[in-house]
Amino acid sequence: MAVAAAAVSSTGSEPPSAAPVSWALRVSIVPWVVARVLVGVAFAVAHELATTDHVSTAAKARIHEGLLGWDAGWYESIARHGYAGAGHDSLRFFPLFPLLARGLSVLPGVGVGTAVVVVANVCALAGTAVLVGLVRVETGDDRLARRAAWLICLAPPAFTFVMGYAEGTLLVLSAGMFFALRTGRWWWAAALGVAAGLTRPLGALLFLPAAVEALRGLRSAGPGERVGRAAAVIGPVAGTGAFLGWVGWRYGNGLTPLRLQEEGVHHGRLVDPLVTLAHDASYLAHGHHLGEGLHLPWVLLAVALLVVTFRTWPASYGVFATAVLAVALAGSNLDSFERYALSAFPLVLAGATLTSGHRVWRLVLVLSGAGLVGYALLAFANLYVP
């Protein structure tokens, strides 16, 4: 860990050098394929369970939805019908991902549902490759980059990268923005930030690490570069603002997407995270509402990894992870916390930093793979909210 910390803690003026794209893809493809095989196993088991009488009607319906279950169904509906046809509640889903799927679906023989899943999976592969390249340019440690690829693919909540979710799209854009920021490509960072802000509400939080990087070396930057740095900071907020502005123009209230997310059946209203955590701890201790209580160990793990992130990676990584976790913990319920935490990809890099020992790495790999299958199975069976 000390080696990794020394490699990434430098804040010198020279940006990291580039990593070959072909190498990053080669490193990413195997864990990406393995993850899809494991999720396929989970779906096969769920499908087999659906043939028995021990599964509820709701669970059978969820299993039938497959990779288009849960939020993926909303994205498919938006891609197929637009927001007007998908219904008012669809406004809490940001537009870039369904627009990409809609664009792909114009190809002959490609249905909208297929397009949603294809875009999600292609973006997940691209995002893994960008993450690998980012680690390589930051540390020069190929083994660390490989571990990061396996962890981002096999982390238990990563089954959502296989489903028709926007998380893979956000990963490629957020990791790509960090790559651009750390290599001084400010206008690329601005463009990627705008796209991230149009993909998920969490994308807007990228303005924080952009601000950290833009301030570093600002005094020696020329006027043109300063404009580029400012654009990189504004980009994520501008992307989110563009969608909210469109919603306001079209539906009369630009805050509707955020208001919908605050409803109790979704993320819930803003509350003190300590109160929510105390409730979940009580559930876990008394054996009630175990689905809620089981979020607590993941919260503790995320906080521990956040500390490691600040200790071993540049400040911008820790700032972004902190912002994502703060948003994830601020709701009145912790449903989908694990998926939100995975969007804080610096936590994955912290995990990769901690697992350099062979025995530790093998154990983490086995546990991650088993967790991926288990959580995917629970989601397919309508027992876990992804």
C-alpha positions in Angstrom: 0.0 0.0 0.0 2.9 2.3 0.7 4.1 1.9 -2.8 0.7 2.7 -4.3 0.4 5.7 -2.0 3.8 7.0 -3.1 2.9 6.5 -6.7 -0.3 8.4 -6.7 0.3 11.1 -4.1 2.4 13.3 -6.3 0.9 16.6 -7.3 3.6 17.6 -9.7 3.0 19.8 -12.7 3.6 17.0 -15.3 0.4 15.0 -16.1 0.5 11.2 -16.1 1.3 9.6 -19.4 -1.2 7.7 -21.4 -1.9 3.9 -21.3 -2.5 1.9 -24.4 -6.2 1.4 -25.1 -5.6 -2.2 -26.4 -3.9 -3.2 -23.2 -6.7 -1.8 -21.1 -9.3 -3.7 -23.1 -7.3 -6.9 -22.8 -7.1 -6.5 -19.1 -10.9 -5.7 -18.8 -12.4 -8.3 -21.1 -11.9 -11.5 -19.0 -13.4 -10.1 -15.7 -16.2 -8.5 -17.8 -17.1 -11.9 -19.3 -16.8 -13.8 -16.0 -19.2 -11.3 -14.4 -21.8 -11.9 -17.1 -21.4 -15.7 -16.8 -22.0 -15.5 -13.0 -25.1 -13.2 -13.5 -26.3 -15.7 -16.1 -25.9 -18.5 -13.5 -28.0 -16.4 -11.0 -30.7 -15.8 -13.6 -30.8 -19.5 -14.5 -31.3 -20.5 -10.9 -34.0 -17.8 -10.5 -35.7 -19.0 -13.7 -35.7 -22.6 -12.3 -37.2 -21.4 -9.0 -40.0 -19.7 -11.0 -41.2 -23.1 -12.1 -41.9 -24.1 -8.5 -44.7 -23.3 -6.1 -42.4 -21.8 -3.5 -42.0 -18.4 -5.4 -44.6 -15.7 -5.1 -46.4 -14.3 -8.1 -44.5 -11.0 -7.8 -41.2 -12.8 -7.8 -42.2 -14.8 -10.9 -43.1 -11.6 -12.7 -39.7 -10.0 -11.7 -37.9 -13.1 -12.9 -39.7 -12.9 -16.2 -38.4 -9.3 -16.6 -34.9 -10.6 -16.4 -32.2 -8.0 -17.3 -35.0 -5.4 -17.9 -36.3 -5.7 -14.3 -36.5 -2.9 -11.7 -35.2 0.5 -13.0 -34.1 -1.1 -16.3 -37.8 -1.4 -17.2 -38.1 2.4 -16.8 -35.2 3.0 -19.1 -36.7 0.7 -21.7 -40.0 2.5 -21.5 -38.3 5.9 -21.9 -36.3 4.7 -24.8 -39.4 3.3 -26.4 -42.0 5.9 -25.7 -40.2 9.0 -24.4 -41.0 10.6 -21.1 -44.6 11.5 -22.1 -45.4 7.9 -22.9 -43.4 6.4 -20.0 -45.4 8.4 -17.4 -44.7 11.2 -14.9 -42.6 9.0 -12.6 -40.1 8.4 -15.4 -38.8 11.9 -15.0 -36.5 10.8 -12.2 -34.4 9.0 -14.7 -32.0 11.1 -16.7 -32.0 11.1 -20.5 -28.6 10.2 -21.9 -28.7 6.4 -21.4 -32.2 5.9 -22.9 -31.3 8.2 -25.7 -28.3 6.0 -26.6 -30.4 2.9 -26.4 -33.1 4.6 -28.6 -30.4 5.5 -31.1 -29.1 1.9 -31.3 -32.6 0.5 -31.7 -33.0 2.2 -35.1 -30.6 -0.5 -36.5 -32.5 -3.3 -38.3 -33.3 -6.2 -36.0 -32.4 -4.4 -32.8 -35.3 -4.1 -30.4 -35.5 -1.4 -27.8 -35.1 -3.8 -24.9 -32.1 -5.4 -26.5 -30.6 -2.0 -27.2 -30.9 -1.0 -23.5 -29.0 -4.1 -22.4 -26.4 -3.8 -25.1 -25.6 -0.2 -24.3 -25.4 -1.0 -20.6 -23.0 -3.8 -21.1 -20.8 -2.1 -23.8 -20.5 0.9 -21.5 -19.6 -1.3 -18.6 -16.7 -2.8 -20.6 -15.6 0.6 -21.8 -15.8 2.0 -18.2 -13.7 -0.9 -16.9 -11.1 -0.3 -19.6 -11.0 3.4 -18.8 -10.7 2.7 -15.1 -7.8 0.3 -15.9 -6.1 3.0 -17.9 -6.6 5.5 -15.2 -4.9 3.3 -12.6 -2.1 2.6 -15.0 -1.3 6.3 -15.6 -1.6 7.2 -12.0 0.5 4.4 -10.5 2.3 2.5 -13.3 1.2 -0.6 -11.4 -0.2 -3.2 -13.9 -1.2 -5.6 -11.1 -3.1 -2.9 -9.3 -4.9 -2.0 -12.5 -5.8 -5.7 -13.1 -7.2 -6.0 -9.5 -9.3 -2.9 -10.1 -10.8 -4.4 -13.2 -11.8 -7.6 -11.4 -13.2 -5.7 -8.4 -15.3 -3.3 -10.5 -16.7 -6.3 -12.4 -17.3 -8.7 -9.5 -18.3 -6.4 -6.7 -21.7 -7.8 -5.5 -23.7 -4.8 -6.7 -22.0 -4.9 -10.1 -24.8 -7.2 -11.5 -26.5 -3.9 -12.3 -23.8 -3.4 -14.9 -25.2 -6.4 -16.7 -28.8 -5.3 -16.4 -30.2 -2.4 -18.4 -29.0 0.2 -15.9 -27.2 3.5 -16.5 -24.4 2.7 -14.1 -22.0 1.5 -16.8 -22.6 4.7 -18.7 -21.8 6.8 -15.7 -18.7 4.7 -15.0 -17.2 5.3 -18.4 -18.0 9.0 -18.2 -16.8 9.6 -14.6 -13.6 7.6 -14.9 -13.0 9.2 -18.3 -13.5 12.6 -16.8 -10.9 11.8 -14.1 -8.5 10.6 -16.8 -9.0 13.9 -18.6 -8.6 16.0 -15.4 -5.5 14.2 -14.3 -3.9 14.5 -17.7 -4.7 18.2 -18.2 -7.3 17.7 -21.0 -9.7 20.3 -19.6 -12.1 20.5 -22.5 -12.4 16.8 -22.7 -13.2 16.8 -19.0 -15.8 19.5 -19.6 -17.5 17.5 -22.4 -17.5 14.2 -20.3 -18.8 16.1 -17.3 -21.8 17.5 -19.3 -22.6 13.9 -20.5 -22.2 12.5 -16.9 -24.6 15.2 -15.6 -27.1 14.1 -18.2 -26.8 10.4 -17.2 -27.4 10.3 -13.5 -28.0 12.9 -10.7 -24.7 11.7 -9.2 -22.9 12.9 -12.3 -23.4 16.5 -11.1 -21.1 15.7 -8.2 -18.1 15.5 -10.5 -17.8 19.3 -10.3 -16.2 18.8 -6.9 -13.2 16.7 -8.0 -13.0 18.9 -11.1 -12.7 22.0 -8.8 -9.9 20.3 -6.8 -7.9 19.5 -10.0 -8.6 22.9 -11.6 -7.3 24.7 -8.6 -4.1 22.7 -8.6 -1.6 24.6 -10.7 -4.0 27.4 -11.5 -1.5 30.2 -10.8 0.8 29.0 -13.6 -2.0 28.4 -16.1 -2.5 30.8 -19.0 -5.8 32.6 -19.8 -7.0 29.9 -22.3 -6.2 27.1 -20.0 -8.0 28.8 -17.1 -11.1 29.0 -19.3 -10.8 25.2 -19.9 -10.4 24.5 -16.2 -13.5 26.6 -15.5 -15.4 24.7 -18.2 -14.4 21.4 -16.6 -15.8 22.5 -13.3 -19.1 23.8 -14.7 -19.6 20.9 -17.1 -21.3 18.3 -14.8 -23.6 20.9 -13.3 -24.4 22.2 -16.7 -25.4 18.8 -17.9 -27.8 18.2 -15.0 -29.1 21.7 -15.2 -29.9 21.2 -18.9 -32.1 18.3 -18.1 -33.8 20.0 -15.2 -34.3 23.1 -17.3 -36.0 21.0 -20.0 -38.2 19.4 -17.5 -39.2 22.8 -16.2 -40.0 24.1 -19.7 -41.9 20.9 -20.6 -43.6 20.1 -17.3 -43.6 23.3 -15.4 -41.3 22.4 -12.5 -37.6 21.8 -13.1 -37.2 20.2 -9.7 -39.6 17.4 -10.5 -36.9 14.7 -11.0 -35.4 15.5 -7.6 -38.8 15.7 -5.9 -39.8 12.3 -7.2 -36.5 10.8 -5.9 -37.4 12.1 -2.4 -40.6 10.1 -2.3 -40.6 7.4 0.4 -40.8 4.5 -2.2 -37.6 5.7 -3.8 -34.6 7.3 -2.0 -36.8 9.2 0.5 -36.6 12.7 1.9 -33.3 14.1 3.2 -32.7 13.0 6.8 -29.8 12.7 9.3 -27.8 9.7 8.1 -27.0 8.7 11.7 -30.7 8.3 12.3 -31.1 6.0 9.3 -28.0 4.0 10.3 -29.3 3.6 13.8 -32.6 2.2 12.6 -30.8 -0.2 10.3 -28.6 -1.3 13.2 -31.7 -2.0 15.2 -33.2 -4.1 12.4 -30.0 -6.1 12.2 -29.7 -6.7 15.9 -33.3 -7.8 16.3 -33.6 -9.8 13.1 -36.4 -7.6 11.7 -36.4 -6.2 8.2 -33.1 -7.9 7.5 -33.1 -6.5 3.9 -32.7 -3.0 5.5 -30.3 -4.1 8.2 -27.9 -5.7 5.8 -27.1 -2.3 4.3 -25.2 -1.5 7.5 -22.1 -3.7 6.9 -21.8 -2.2 3.4 -21.9 1.3 4.9 -19.2 0.5 7.3 -17.1 -1.1 4.5 -17.6 2.0 2.3 -16.5 4.4 5.1 -13.4 2.3 5.7 -12.6 2.3 2.0 -13.2 6.1 2.0 -10.5 6.5 4.6 -8.1 4.4 2.5 -9.0 6.5 -0.6 -7.9 9.7 1.1 -4.7 8.1 2.4 -3.6 6.5 -0.8 -5.0 8.4 -3.7 -5.1 12.1 -4.8 -7.5 14.4 -2.9 -9.9 14.6 -5.9 -10.7 10.9 -5.6 -11.6 11.1 -2.0 -13.7 14.2 -2.5 -15.8 12.5 -5.2 -16.3 9.4 -3.2 -17.3 11.4 -0.1 -19.9 13.3 -2.1 -21.4 10.2 -3.6 -21.6 8.5 -0.2 -23.1 11.6 1.4 -25.9 11.6 -1.1 -26.4 7.8 -0.8 -26.7 8.1 3.0 -28.9 11.2 3.0 -32.2 9.4 2.2 -34.7 8.1 4.6 -34.0 4.5 3.4 -30.8 2.9 2.2 -32.3 0.9 -0.7 -29.8 0.7 -3.6 -27.0 2.0 -1.3 -24.6 -0.6 -2.6 -25.2 0.4 -6.2 -24.7 4.1 -5.4 -21.5 3.3 -3.5 -20.2 1.4 -6.6 -20.6 4.7 -8.5 -18.0 6.1 -6.2 -15.4 4.2 -8.2 -12.4 5.5 -6.1 -13.6 3.1 -3.3 -12.9 0.2 -5.8 -9.4 1.6 -6.3 -9.0 1.7 -2.5 -10.1 -1.9 -2.3 -7.6 -2.9 -5.1 -4.9 -1.1 -3.1 -5.6 -3.2 0.0 -5.6 -6.6 -1.7 -2.0 -6.9 -3.0 -1.4 -10.1 -1.0 -2.0 -13.3 -2.9 -4.0 -15.0 -0.2 -6.1 -11.9 0.5 -6.7 -11.3 -3.2 -7.9 -14.9 -3.8 -10.2 -14.7 -0.8 -11.7 -11.3 -1.9 -12.1 -12.6 -5.4 -14.0 -15.7 -4.3 -16.2 -13.7 -1.9 -16.9 -11.1 -4.5 -17.9 -13.6 -7.1 -20.2 -15.4 -4.6 -21.7 -12.1 -3.6 -22.3 -11.1 -7.2 -24.3 -14.3 -7.8 -26.1 -14.0 -4.5 -27.2 -10.4 -4.9 -28.2 -10.9 -8.5 -30.3 -13.9 -7.5 -32.0 -11.9 -4.8 -32.7 -9.1 -7.2 -34.1 -11.4 -9.9 -36.3 -13.0 -7.2 -37.7 -9.6 -6.0 -36.0 -9.9 -2.6 -33.5 -7.1 -3.0 -33.8 -3.6 -4.5 -30.8 -3.0 -6.8 
